[in-house]
Amino acid sequence: MFSVRRTLLAVLSAWHGLAAAKNLCDLAAAFDVIPAARRFGSGNFAAIEKLLAPLRPPKELLGTLLLGAAALEAAAATGFALDRGEPAFALSLTLFGAFAVIDELMADYQLDETHREILVFVLLAYVVAGRDRPGERSA
């Protein structure tokens, strides 16, 4: 039987999973592991590079940051797919909340706007379907 909660969790799982995959493609292209993966990439490696350019971090650190974000996205996608709403929402909200804070710190208001929109979307999804309710969770 379909429910709004299960449908929303499936959409969030697919969205986070796709974001993780696109970020991994971006990494594979940025480090010339699979240059052809660039066409499937997210563009987030270049965005991180531009955002943190004033700090001049090494490319490997930028890659580690994006890999960490992809790992959190993949973990959230898995949580949503397995109907583990609380931890999946916590991961997603933490990730996009951290992005919004970093954007504000680095005064990148274009990225900040995007991350705030995603943060609000995830918060609204949590209000609709977030809390694990006793007896409603699928086995």
Contacts in CASP RR format, 6 or more apart in sequence:
PFRMAT RR
TARGET T0000
AUTHOR 0000-0000-0000
METHOD contacts of the structure
MODEL  1
MFSVRRTLLAVLSAWHGLAAAKNLCDLAAAFDVIPAARRFGSGNFAAIEK
LLAPLRPPKELLGTLLLGAAALEAAAATGFALDRGEPAFALSLTLFGAFA
VIDELMADYQLDETHREILVFVLLAYVVAGRDRPGERSA
4 128 0 8 1.000
4 129 0 8 1.000
5 128 0 8 1.000
5 129 0 8 1.000
5 130 0 8 1.000
5 136 0 8 1.000
6 83 0 8 1.000
6 138 0 8 1.000
8 125 0 8 1.000
8 128 0 8 1.000
8 129 0 8 1.000
9 80 0 8 1.000
9 81 0 8 1.000
9 83 0 8 1.000
9 85 0 8 1.000
9 88 0 8 1.000
9 129 0 8 1.000
10 80 0 8 1.000
10 81 0 8 1.000
12 76 0 8 1.000
12 77 0 8 1.000
12 80 0 8 1.000
12 88 0 8 1.000
12 92 0 8 1.000
12 122 0 8 1.000
12 125 0 8 1.000
13 77 0 8 1.000
13 78 0 8 1.000
13 79 0 8 1.000
13 80 0 8 1.000
13 81 0 8 1.000
13 88 0 8 1.000
14 77 0 8 1.000
15 77 0 8 1.000
16 73 0 8 1.000
16 74 0 8 1.000
16 76 0 8 1.000
16 77 0 8 1.000
16 80 0 8 1.000
16 92 0 8 1.000
17 73 0 8 1.000
17 74 0 8 1.000
17 77 0 8 1.000
19 42 0 8 1.000
19 70 0 8 1.000
19 73 0 8 1.000
20 70 0 8 1.000
20 71 0 8 1.000
20 73 0 8 1.000
20 74 0 8 1.000
20 77 0 8 1.000
21 40 0 8 1.000
22 40 0 8 1.000
22 41 0 8 1.000
22 42 0 8 1.000
22 43 0 8 1.000
22 44 0 8 1.000
23 41 0 8 1.000
23 42 0 8 1.000
23 44 0 8 1.000
23 45 0 8 1.000
23 66 0 8 1.000
23 67 0 8 1.000
23 69 0 8 1.000
23 70 0 8 1.000
23 73 0 8 1.000
24 67 0 8 1.000
24 70 0 8 1.000
25 34 0 8 1.000
25 37 0 8 1.000
25 38 0 8 1.000
25 40 0 8 1.000
25 41 0 8 1.000
25 42 0 8 1.000
26 37 0 8 1.000
26 38 0 8 1.000
26 41 0 8 1.000
26 42 0 8 1.000
26 43 0 8 1.000
26 44 0 8 1.000
26 45 0 8 1.000
26 66 0 8 1.000
27 33 0 8 1.000
27 45 0 8 1.000
27 63 0 8 1.000
27 66 0 8 1.000
27 67 0 8 1.000
27 70 0 8 1.000
28 34 0 8 1.000
28 37 0 8 1.000
29 35 0 8 1.000
29 36 0 8 1.000
29 37 0 8 1.000
29 38 0 8 1.000
29 41 0 8 1.000
29 45 0 8 1.000
30 45 0 8 1.000
30 59 0 8 1.000
30 63 0 8 1.000
31 59 0 8 1.000
31 63 0 8 1.000
44 66 0 8 1.000
44 69 0 8 1.000
45 62 0 8 1.000
45 63 0 8 1.000
45 66 0 8 1.000
47 111 0 8 1.000
48 62 0 8 1.000
48 63 0 8 1.000
48 65 0 8 1.000
48 66 0 8 1.000
49 59 0 8 1.000
49 62 0 8 1.000
51 102 0 8 1.000
51 103 0 8 1.000
51 106 0 8 1.000
51 108 0 8 1.000
51 111 0 8 1.000
52 62 0 8 1.000
52 106 0 8 1.000
54 106 0 8 1.000
69 95 0 8 1.000
72 91 0 8 1.000
72 94 0 8 1.000
72 95 0 8 1.000
73 95 0 8 1.000
75 88 0 8 1.000
75 91 0 8 1.000
76 88 0 8 1.000
76 91 0 8 1.000
76 92 0 8 1.000
76 95 0 8 1.000
77 88 0 8 1.000
78 88 0 8 1.000
79 85 0 8 1.000
79 87 0 8 1.000
79 88 0 8 1.000
79 91 0 8 1.000
80 88 0 8 1.000
83 137 0 8 1.000
83 138 0 8 1.000
84 132 0 8 1.000
85 129 0 8 1.000
85 130 0 8 1.000
85 131 0 8 1.000
85 132 0 8 1.000
86 130 0 8 1.000
86 131 0 8 1.000
86 132 0 8 1.000
89 122 0 8 1.000
89 125 0 8 1.000
89 126 0 8 1.000
89 130 0 8 1.000
92 122 0 8 1.000
93 119 0 8 1.000
93 122 0 8 1.000
93 123 0 8 1.000
93 126 0 8 1.000
96 115 0 8 1.000
96 118 0 8 1.000
96 119 0 8 1.000
96 122 0 8 1.000
97 115 0 8 1.000
97 119 0 8 1.000
99 111 0 8 1.000
99 115 0 8 1.000
99 119 0 8 1.000
100 112 0 8 1.000
100 115 0 8 1.000
100 116 0 8 1.000
100 119 0 8 1.000
103 109 0 8 1.000
103 111 0 8 1.000
103 112 0 8 1.000
103 115 0 8 1.000
104 112 0 8 1.000
END
